């Protein structure tokens, strides 16, 4: 194979030596093609899921309105602004919901995910050598987790790319601290990450520890070798601080929103609202990095640990510290903020650095273990010559002494393909997941419903949101309680128009003579075969349907998790069903039954401030003002935005035993 050479512009720099790429150059391109194909494959196969629908409906908003909406969201506006403007300018923002529109909304993520593979190769080549870069890039290319988030119309693909880019530009800036261009690139990519996901601050912290330790190590080496220390203008610490300062300046418009979010989370005073057992959460976190749950995840973690230890043994403590914090900080942060949303475990941004160290560990085993790792000082020379640079910030990988015999090349190829095969084993399971087919459900309902029909939406994971996006027919979409509340005024008009009551649920309801159950992937449509216009019969049917939802919720959540479609919390799913059941009881006038349902709801989901407000209002309706006050107090403790003078006044009334007045005072400011 013909070598490819190019000359850097600055002939006086050590970087001006010809940089030679043999197998790595063409192999990298093959890996990128593979990544691109895997990310485009079946891109439109599934309907958009809930948060993707947010992207499709909210990102095309006018910028001022979009910024107001994202200020109350859990993510900054960067992704929405980027994709929303692109969708608006390209025209797909105005397309009706369809397979084509779904493909277009996901396409930017596929591009970002593929670019992240290319950046991972360059990052790995700079830090640990070309072979590690290639293996790490291949692992990311075939990672089911990375492919999943590269096929979602969400910000996680952009954050994956931003985290990899900021780390690579930082590595380049550390290698050439006197080149302001790399520091500027690092500042811009850091700002991009900060505007994409708030966890970018954790990435920044790990990078800061890397810079600080690198600076300390380098200065110590200068003192030991009796050399003049680097000038302030060449100080990587100074360059990093200046870059971060510039990134923070670019982030100025969003600082008030961020500080408000942090204050609200820290103000929550109940440890029970957190994420549960640290050990259980950490195990789930490791599994979420892939390539699959169980043995494969632990195999990769073991290789990561070997790779980390090999870097420590070779003396690059700064890089090892960075790699350790890169993984540990994001997994530890949820315990600080006690945020149940951490259960989503969207840690795909960790993969570039994590998989590079997995690759390092795998190749260390191939080249002969610890004896080679701890070799002589000459261990660091050849890889630096190959990459065209020599710098104290990046000691060469011990793999630089990797022999070039046919046997070792064969072993290298075998380990490259072997670790990739471990990930590839889980790819069929990812592509074969049976996700709910909301497009088909919406299309069926649009054809078979008529004016006057009502479609009741079930409680399990936002059925109404999906149908509202994909259904474009004449029927009215209503939660069960809304239907029951409107029955006295609705029945006669339905009778006159021949309207029927449909139901769409994520579980299969019990067989009823007047209803035909149609099963779609992940969704059941209950189509009425006989019209029913008796209010008491319809009310009883809605109560029964919601009781079935309560019973079905834990099993449904377990099935979704087992199939890899989503990871809903069984208790939270059942709490949602209890909420719908309580609402039906309440509007039907069965107050005591409503209170019992709401009590079960907050037992299953004690972190819901809104749930306690709903329970408090039910207590008031049942004539239990003291119980209502206790529930309101619980809601205020969970939602810091309600804390203040109003809460203090209500608390004083409660302390005085004026329960009715205290309940009214709480009700006045919690809605």
C-alpha positions in Angstrom: 0.0 0.0 0.0 1.4 3.4 -0.9 2.2 5.7 1.9 0.6 9.2 2.0 2.7 12.1 3.2 2.1 15.8 3.7 4.2 18.6 5.0 3.0 21.0 7.7 3.3 24.7 6.9 5.8 25.7 9.6 9.1 24.3 8.5 10.9 25.4 11.7 8.6 23.4 14.0 9.1 19.8 15.0 5.6 19.4 13.6 7.0 20.1 10.2 8.3 16.6 9.7 6.4 14.5 7.2 3.5 12.7 8.8 3.1 9.2 7.4 -0.1 7.2 7.4 0.1 3.7 6.1 -2.7 1.3 7.0 -4.3 3.8 9.4 -5.3 6.3 6.7 -7.2 3.9 4.5 -8.5 1.8 7.4 -9.9 4.9 9.1 -11.8 5.8 6.0 -13.3 2.3 5.9 -14.3 2.6 9.5 -16.0 6.0 8.7 -17.9 4.4 5.9 -19.0 1.6 8.2 -20.1 4.1 10.8 -22.0 6.1 8.2 -23.8 3.0 6.9 -24.7 1.7 10.4 -26.2 5.1 11.3 -28.2 5.5 8.2 -29.5 1.9 8.2 -33.2 1.9 9.3 -33.0 5.5 10.2 -36.7 6.0 9.5 -37.9 2.6 10.5 -39.3 3.7 13.9 -41.7 6.4 14.8 -40.4 9.3 16.7 -40.5 8.8 20.4 -41.6 11.3 23.0 -38.6 13.6 23.3 -38.0 13.4 19.6 -41.4 14.8 19.1 -40.4 17.7 21.3 -37.5 18.3 18.8 -39.9 18.2 15.9 -42.5 20.5 17.4 -40.4 22.9 19.5 -37.2 23.5 17.6 -38.9 25.3 14.6 -40.3 27.9 17.0 -39.2 31.5 16.6 -35.9 32.0 18.5 -37.3 34.2 21.4 -40.1 31.7 22.0 -37.7 28.8 21.7 -35.4 30.3 24.3 -38.3 30.9 26.7 -39.3 27.2 26.3 -35.8 25.8 26.8 -35.3 28.0 29.9 -37.8 25.6 31.6 -36.5 22.5 29.9 -33.7 20.2 31.2 -31.4 21.0 28.3 -29.9 24.2 27.0 -31.0 25.6 23.6 -28.0 24.8 21.4 -29.2 21.7 19.7 -32.7 23.1 19.2 -31.4 26.3 17.7 -29.0 24.4 15.4 -31.4 21.7 14.1 -34.5 24.0 14.2 -32.9 26.7 12.0 -31.6 23.9 9.7 -35.0 22.4 9.5 -36.7 25.7 8.9 -34.3 26.8 6.1 -34.4 23.3 4.5 -38.1 23.1 4.7 -38.6 19.8 6.5 -39.9 21.5 9.6 -43.1 22.1 7.7 -43.6 18.6 6.4 -46.5 16.5 7.9 -45.5 13.6 10.1 -44.3 10.8 8.0 -41.4 8.4 7.5 -39.6 11.0 5.4 -40.0 13.7 8.0 -38.8 11.3 10.7 -35.7 10.5 8.6 -34.9 14.1 8.1 -35.2 15.0 11.8 -32.7 12.2 12.6 -30.3 12.8 9.8 -28.3 15.6 11.6 -27.6 13.2 14.5 -26.4 10.5 12.1 -23.9 13.1 10.7 -22.7 14.1 14.1 -22.3 10.5 15.3 -20.2 9.7 12.2 -18.0 12.8 12.7 -17.5 11.7 16.3 -15.9 8.5 15.1 -13.4 10.5 12.9 -12.5 12.8 15.9 -12.1 9.7 18.1 -9.6 8.3 15.7 -7.6 11.6 15.7 -7.8 11.9 19.5 -6.7 8.3 20.1 -3.8 8.7 17.6 -2.6 11.9 19.3 -2.8 10.5 22.9 -2.1 6.8 22.6 -0.9 6.0 19.1 -2.4 5.2 15.7 -3.3 1.6 16.6 -5.3 2.6 19.6 -6.9 5.4 17.6 -8.0 2.9 15.0 -9.4 0.4 17.4 -11.2 3.1 19.4 -12.7 4.5 16.3 -13.9 1.1 15.2 -15.4 0.4 18.6 -17.3 3.6 18.5 -18.4 3.0 14.9 -20.1 -0.3 15.9 -21.2 0.6 19.4 -24.9 -0.1 19.7 -25.2 2.7 22.2 -23.5 5.3 19.9 -25.6 4.1 17.0 -28.8 4.5 19.0 -28.1 8.1 19.9 -26.9 8.8 16.4 -30.3 7.7 15.2 -32.3 9.9 17.6 -33.5 13.4 16.9 -32.1 14.6 20.2 -29.0 16.5 21.4 -27.0 13.5 22.6 -25.3 13.0 19.2 -24.3 16.6 19.1 -22.9 16.4 22.7 -21.0 13.2 21.7 -19.3 15.1 18.9 -18.8 18.2 21.0 -17.2 16.3 23.9 -14.9 14.5 21.5 -14.0 17.7 19.7 -13.3 19.7 22.8 -11.0 17.0 24.1 -9.2 16.6 20.9 -8.6 20.4 20.4 -7.5 20.5 24.1 -5.0 17.7 23.3 -3.7 19.7 20.4 -3.5 22.9 22.4 -1.5 21.1 25.2 0.9 19.7 22.6 1.4 23.3 21.2 0.6 25.7 24.0 2.0 28.6 22.1 -0.5 28.2 19.2 -3.5 30.3 20.0 -5.5 28.8 17.2 -6.0 25.5 19.1 -6.9 27.3 22.3 -9.6 29.2 20.3 -10.9 26.0 18.8 -11.1 24.5 22.3 -13.0 27.5 23.6 -15.5 27.3 20.8 -16.1 23.6 21.0 -16.4 23.9 24.8 -19.0 26.6 24.3 -20.9 24.4 21.9 -20.9 21.6 24.4 -22.1 23.9 27.2 -25.0 25.1 25.1 -25.9 21.5 24.2 -26.1 19.6 27.5 -25.5 20.8 31.1 -23.2 17.8 31.7 -20.6 19.6 29.6 -19.5 21.2 32.9 -18.5 17.8 34.1 -16.4 17.2 31.0 -14.8 20.6 31.6 -13.9 19.6 35.2 -12.2 16.4 34.0 -10.3 18.4 31.3 -9.2 21.0 33.9 -7.7 18.3 36.2 -5.8 17.0 33.1 -4.4 20.4 32.4 -3.4 21.2 36.0 -1.7 17.8 36.5 0.1 18.2 33.2 1.4 21.6 34.2 2.6 20.3 37.5 4.3 17.3 36.0 6.0 19.3 33.3 7.4 21.9 35.7 8.8 19.2 38.0 10.5 17.6 35.1 12.1 20.9 34.1 13.4 21.4 37.7 14.8 17.9 37.9 16.5 18.3 34.5 17.8 21.8 35.4 16.1 23.3 32.5 14.4 26.7 32.2 10.7 26.5 32.7 8.4 27.4 29.9 7.4 31.0 29.6 4.0 32.3 30.7 3.0 32.7 27.1 3.5 29.0 26.5 1.8 27.9 29.7 -0.9 25.4 29.0 -2.6 26.3 32.3 -2.8 30.0 31.2 -4.0 29.0 27.8 -6.7 26.7 29.3 -7.9 29.4 31.7 -8.1 32.0 28.9 -10.0 29.5 26.7 -12.5 28.6 29.5 -13.0 32.3 30.2 -13.8 33.0 26.6 -16.2 30.0 26.5 -17.9 31.4 29.7 -18.2 34.8 28.1 -20.0 33.2 25.1 -22.2 31.4 27.6 -23.2 34.6 29.4 -26.8 34.8 28.1 -27.5 31.4 29.7 -25.8 31.7 33.0 -28.9 33.0 34.9 -30.9 30.0 33.7 -28.2 27.6 34.6 -27.8 29.0 38.1 -31.5 28.9 38.7 -31.6 25.2 37.8 -28.7 24.4 40.1 -30.3 26.3 43.0 -33.6 24.5 42.5 -31.9 21.1 42.5 -29.8 21.9 45.6 -32.7 23.3 47.5 -34.6 20.0 47.4 -34.2 18.6 50.9 -35.3 15.0 50.5 -32.7 12.4 49.9 -35.5 9.9 49.0 -36.1 11.9 45.8 -32.7 10.7 44.4 -31.7 7.8 42.3 -31.6 5.0 44.9 -28.8 2.7 45.7 -25.4 4.0 44.5 -24.2 0.5 43.7 -27.3 -0.3 41.7 -27.0 2.9 39.8 -23.3 2.5 39.1 -23.9 -1.0 37.7 -26.6 0.4 35.5 -24.3 3.2 34.4 -21.6 0.7 33.4 -24.1 -1.3 31.5 -25.4 1.8 29.7 -21.9 2.3 28.1 -22.4 -1.0 26.3 -21.8 -2.7 24.1 -24.5 -4.7 25.9 -25.6 -5.5 29.5 -23.9 -8.1 31.5 -20.6 -9.8 30.6 -19.8 -7.5 27.6 -20.1 -4.3 29.7 -17.8 -5.8 32.4 -15.4 -7.1 29.8 -15.0 -3.5 28.4 -14.7 -2.1 31.9 -11.9 -4.5 32.6 -10.1 -3.6 29.4 -10.6 0.1 30.3 -9.0 -0.5 33.7 -6.0 -2.3 32.1 -5.6 0.6 29.7 -5.8 3.1 32.5 -3.2 1.2 34.5 -0.9 0.9 31.6 -0.9 4.7 31.2 -0.2 5.1 34.9 2.7 2.6 34.7 4.3 4.5 31.8 4.2 7.6 33.9 1.5 9.7 32.3 -0.4 10.4 35.5 -2.1 13.4 34.0 -3.8 11.5 31.2 -4.7 8.7 33.6 -6.3 11.2 36.0 -8.3 12.7 33.1 -9.5 9.3 31.9 -10.5 8.3 35.4 -12.4 11.5 36.1 -14.0 11.4 32.7 -15.8 8.2 33.8 -16.2 8.7 37.5 -17.5 12.3 37.7 -20.6 11.9 35.5 -21.5 8.7 37.4 -21.1 10.4 40.7 -22.8 13.8 39.9 -26.4 12.5 40.1 -25.9 11.7 43.8 -25.0 15.4 44.4 -28.2 16.7 42.8 -30.3 13.7 43.6 -32.0 14.0 40.3 -34.3 11.0 39.3 -33.8 11.9 35.6 -30.3 10.5 36.0 -32.0 7.1 35.7 -32.1 7.8 31.9 -28.4 7.0 31.8 -27.7 9.0 28.6 -23.9 8.7 28.9 -23.0 8.2 25.3 -20.7 11.3 25.4 -18.3 9.2 27.5 -17.7 6.7 24.8 -14.8 8.4 22.8 -12.4 8.5 25.7 -13.8 5.4 27.4 -13.4 3.2 24.3 -9.9 4.5 23.5 -8.8 3.2 26.9 -10.7 0.0 26.2 -8.7 -0.3 23.0 -5.5 0.6 24.9 -6.2 -2.2 27.4 -6.9 -4.7 24.6 -3.7 -3.9 22.8 -1.6 -3.9 25.9 -2.6 -7.5 26.4 -1.6 -8.4 22.9 1.9 -6.8 23.0 2.9 -8.9 26.0 1.7 -7.3 29.2 3.4 -5.4 32.0 7.0 -6.2 31.1 6.6 -4.3 27.8 4.6 -1.5 29.5 7.4 -0.8 32.0 10.2 -1.0 29.5 13.1 1.3 29.1 13.1 5.0 28.5 13.5 4.4 24.8 9.9 3.2 24.9 8.7 6.7 24.0 10.6 7.6 20.9 9.2 5.8 17.8 5.5 6.8 18.1 6.5 10.5 18.6 8.7 10.3 15.5 5.8 8.7 13.6 3.3 11.4 14.6 5.9 14.2 13.9 6.1 15.6 17.4 7.9 15.3 20.7 6.3 16.9 23.8 6.4 16.3 27.5 2.6 16.5 27.7 2.1 13.4 25.6 4.6 10.6 26.4 4.4 8.0 23.7 2.3 4.9 24.2 4.1 1.7 25.2 2.6 0.3 22.1 5.1 2.3 20.1 7.4 -0.6 20.6 4.9 -2.9 19.0 7.0 -5.1 16.7 6.2 -5.2 13.0 6.6 -8.9 12.4 3.8 -10.8 10.6 2.8 -12.5 13.8 2.3 -9.4 15.8 0.5 -7.7 12.9 -1.8 -10.7 12.8 -2.4 -10.4 16.6 -3.1 -6.7 16.2 -5.6 -7.3 13.4 -7.2 -10.1 15.5 -7.6 -7.9 18.6 -9.0 -5.1 16.4 -11.6 -7.4 14.9 -12.2 -9.3 18.1 -13.2 -6.4 20.3 -15.3 -5.0 17.4 -17.0 -8.3 17.2 -18.1 -8.1 20.8 -20.0 -4.9 20.0 -21.2 -6.2 16.7 -22.8 -9.2 18.5 -25.3 -6.8 20.0 -26.2 -4.9 16.8 -28.9 -7.3 15.6 -30.7 -6.9 18.9 -30.6 -3.1 18.5 -32.0 -3.1 15.0 -34.6 -5.7 15.7 -36.2 -4.0 18.7 -39.9 -3.8 18.3 -40.6 -0.1 19.0 -44.2 1.1 19.1 -45.4 2.0 15.6 -47.3 5.2 16.2 -47.2 6.1 12.5 -49.2 3.1 11.6 -51.6 3.6 14.5 -52.1 7.3 13.5 -52.7 6.3 9.9 -55.2 3.6 10.8 -57.2 5.9 13.1 -57.2 8.7 10.5 -58.9 6.3 8.0 -61.4 4.7 10.3 -62.5 7.5 12.6 -65.3 9.9 11.8 -66.5 13.3 13.1 -68.0 12.9 16.6 -65.6 10.0 17.6 -63.5 10.3 20.7 -60.1 8.6 21.1 -59.2 7.9 24.8 -55.5 7.9 25.4 -53.9 5.7 28.0 -51.6 6.7 30.8 -48.4 4.7 30.1 -45.7 7.1 28.8 -47.5 9.9 26.9 -49.8 8.1 24.6 -51.6 11.4 24.0 -48.4 13.1 22.8 -47.6 10.5 20.2 -51.2 10.4 18.8 -51.4 14.2 18.8 -48.3 14.2 16.5 -49.1 11.3 14.2 -52.9 11.4 14.1 -54.5 13.8 11.7 -58.1 12.7 11.7 -61.5 14.1 12.7 -61.8 12.4 16.2 -61.1 14.2 19.4 -58.2 13.0 21.6 -59.1 13.0 25.3 -57.7 11.5 28.5 -60.3 9.3 30.3 -61.1 11.8 33.0 -61.9 14.5 30.4 -64.3 12.1 28.6 -66.1 11.2 31.9 -66.3 14.9 32.9 -67.9 15.8 29.6 -70.3 12.9 29.3 -73.5 14.7 30.4 -73.1 17.2 27.6 -71.5 14.9 25.0 -73.7 11.8 24.9 -76.6 13.2 22.9 -74.3 14.8 20.3 -72.4 11.5 19.9 -75.7 9.7 19.5 -76.8 12.2 16.8 -73.5 11.9 14.9 -73.0 8.2 15.4 -69.8 8.9 17.3 -68.0 6.1 19.1 -65.4 5.9 21.9 -62.1 4.4 20.9 -59.1 3.7 23.2 -55.4 3.5 22.5 -53.2 1.9 25.2 -49.7 0.4 25.5 -51.2 -2.8 27.0 -53.8 -5.2 25.7 -57.1 -4.6 27.7 -59.4 -7.5 28.7 -61.7 -8.7 25.9 -65.1 -6.9 25.8 -68.0 -7.9 23.6 -68.5 -4.5 22.1 -64.8 -3.8 21.4 -62.4 -5.2 18.8 -58.7 -5.1 19.9 -56.3 -4.3 17.1 -52.6 -5.0 17.9 -49.9 -2.8 16.5 -46.2 -3.1 17.5 -46.2 -1.9 21.1 -49.7 -0.4 20.9 -53.3 -1.7 21.2 -56.2 0.1 19.5 -59.6 -0.8 21.0 -62.1 -0.2 18.2 -65.8 -0.1 19.2 -67.9 -2.5 17.2 -71.1 -1.2 18.8 -71.8 2.4 19.8 -72.5 3.0 23.5 -74.3 6.1 24.6 -75.1 5.3 28.3 -73.1 7.6 30.6 -72.9 5.1 33.4 -71.6 2.4 31.1 -68.9 4.6 29.6 -67.9 5.8 33.1 -67.6 2.3 34.4 -65.6 1.3 31.3 -63.1 4.1 31.9 -62.6 3.1 35.5 -62.1 -0.5 34.5 -59.6 0.5 31.8 -57.5 2.6 34.2 -57.6 -0.2 36.8 -56.2 -2.5 34.1 -53.5 0.1 33.4 -52.5 0.1 37.0 -52.2 -3.7 37.0 -50.4 -3.8 33.7 -47.9 -1.0 34.3 -45.1 -2.9 36.1 -45.1 -5.8 33.6 -45.2 -3.3 30.7 -42.2 -1.4 32.1 -40.2 -4.7 32.6 -41.0 -5.8 29.0 -39.8 -2.4 27.6 -36.6 -2.6 29.5 -36.0 -6.2 28.5 -36.5 -5.4 24.8 -34.2 -2.4 25.0 -36.9 0.0 23.7 -36.8 2.2 26.8 -36.1 1.9 30.5 -39.2 3.1 32.3 -39.3 2.9 36.1 -42.0 0.3 36.9 -43.2 2.3 40.0 -43.3 5.6 38.1 -45.3 3.9 35.3 -47.8 2.6 37.8 -47.9 6.0 39.5 -49.0 7.5 36.2 -51.8 4.9 35.9 -52.9 5.7 39.5 -53.0 9.4 38.6 -55.3 8.6 35.6 -57.5 6.3 37.8 -57.7 8.9 40.5 -58.7 11.6 38.0 -61.5 9.4 36.6 -62.8 8.7 40.2 -62.6 12.4 41.1 -64.6 13.8 38.1 -67.1 10.9 38.6 -67.7 12.1 42.2 -66.0 9.1 43.9 -63.8 11.2 46.2 -62.7 8.5 48.7 -61.6 6.2 45.8 -59.8 9.1 44.2 -57.9 9.8 47.4 -56.9 6.2 47.7 -55.6 6.2 44.1 -53.6 9.4 44.6 -52.1 8.1 47.9 -50.9 5.0 46.0 -49.5 7.4 43.3 -47.3 9.3 45.6 -46.2 6.1 47.3 -44.9 4.8 44.0 -43.5 8.2 42.9 -42.6 10.2 46.0 -40.4 12.7 44.0 -43.4 14.3 42.2 -44.3 17.7 43.6 -47.3 17.9 41.3 -48.5 14.5 42.6 -48.6 15.8 46.2 -50.5 18.9 45.0 -53.1 16.6 43.3 -53.4 14.5 46.5 -53.8 17.7 48.6 -56.6 18.9 46.5 -58.3 15.5 46.8 -58.0 15.7 50.6 -59.6 19.1 50.5 -62.5 17.8 48.4 -62.8 14.9 50.9 -63.0 17.3 53.9 -59.6 16.5 55.3 -57.8 19.9 55.5 -55.0 18.8 57.9 -54.0 15.9 55.5 -54.2 18.4 52.6 -51.8 20.8 54.4 -49.3 17.9 55.0 -49.4 17.0 51.3 -49.0 20.7 50.3 -46.0 21.0 52.6 -44.5 17.9 51.0 -45.0 19.5 47.5 -43.3 22.7 48.6 -40.3 20.8 49.9 -39.9 19.2 46.5 -40.3 22.3 44.5 -38.1 25.2 45.6 -39.9 27.6 43.2 -42.8 27.5 45.7 -40.6 28.3 48.7 -40.7 31.8 50.0 -42.9 34.2 51.8 -46.2 32.6 50.7 -45.0 29.2 52.0 -43.9 30.8 55.3 -47.3 32.4 55.7 -49.1 29.1 55.0 -46.8 27.4 57.4 -47.7 29.8 60.2 -51.4 29.1 59.7 -50.7 25.4 59.9 -48.6 25.8 63.1 -51.6 27.7 64.6 -53.9 24.8 63.7 -55.9 26.8 61.1 -55.9 23.9 58.6 -58.6 25.1 56.2 -57.0 28.5 55.9 -53.5 27.0 55.6 -54.7 24.7 52.8 -56.2 27.6 51.0 -53.0 29.6 51.4 -50.9 26.7 49.9 -53.4 26.2 47.1 -53.1 29.9 46.1 -49.4 29.7 45.1 -48.7 26.1 44.1 -50.8 26.2 40.9 
